[in-house]
Amino acid sequence: MDAGNLKSSYIRGNSFHDGFNTAIGVFGTNELTVVDNVIHHTVGSSVRVWGSNNKVLHNLAVLSVSPGITVM
């Protein structure tokens, strides 16, 4: 959050499973690369990115549910 410019930084090759919130949240950050991550079963959004010149590439997000919805 509010990390500024991160041109040489990345979030790469991670897996997120059964999260109770957003898996990847980037706020007030610029020039960050989010690539090759797998996200399964989150509540709400899987990825949130607020900033400029961020890159979100080749990620897989499956089963993102809205709060209050029952998953069988």
C-alpha positions in Angstrom: 0.0 0.0 0.0 1.3 3.4 -1.1 4.7 1.9 -2.0 5.3 4.4 -4.8 7.2 3.3 -8.0 8.2 -0.3 -8.0 9.5 -0.8 -11.6 11.9 -3.7 -10.7 9.5 -5.4 -8.3 6.9 -8.1 -9.0 4.4 -10.5 -7.6 5.1 -13.7 -9.5 4.4 -17.4 -9.4 2.3 -17.5 -6.2 -0.8 -19.6 -5.4 -3.7 -18.4 -3.2 -6.3 -20.9 -2.0 -9.4 -20.5 0.2 -8.8 -16.9 1.0 -11.5 -15.0 2.9 -10.7 -11.7 1.1 -8.9 -10.3 -2.0 -5.8 -12.5 -2.8 -3.7 -9.7 -4.3 -4.2 -6.1 -3.4 -2.1 -3.3 -4.8 -3.1 0.3 -3.7 -1.3 3.5 -4.5 1.5 1.7 -6.2 2.9 2.3 -9.6 4.8 0.2 -12.2 4.4 -3.2 -10.4 4.1 -6.4 -12.4 1.7 -9.1 -11.3 2.3 -12.3 -13.4 1.8 -16.1 -13.4 -0.2 -16.3 -10.2 -3.0 -18.8 -9.5 -6.0 -17.8 -7.3 -8.7 -20.2 -6.2 -11.8 -19.5 -4.0 -11.6 -16.0 -2.7 -14.4 -13.9 -1.2 -14.9 -10.6 -3.2 -12.4 -9.7 -5.9 -9.4 -11.9 -6.6 -7.1 -9.1 -7.7 -7.4 -5.3 -7.0 -4.9 -2.9 -8.5 -5.0 0.9 -8.0 -2.2 2.9 -9.4 -0.7 3.6 -12.7 1.4 1.6 -15.2 0.9 -1.6 -13.3 0.9 -4.8 -15.4 -1.4 -7.8 -14.6 -0.4 -10.6 -17.0 -1.1 -14.4 -17.3 -2.9 -14.9 -14.0 -5.6 -17.5 -13.4 -8.5 -16.7 -11.0 -11.2 -19.3 -10.4 -14.2 -19.3 -8.1 -14.4 -15.8 -6.7 -17.6 -15.5 -4.7 -19.5 -12.5 -3.6 -20.0 -12.0 0.2 -23.3 -13.5 1.4 -23.4 -16.1 -1.4 -23.3 -19.8 -0.3 -21.0 -22.1 -2.2 -21.9 -25.8 -2.4 
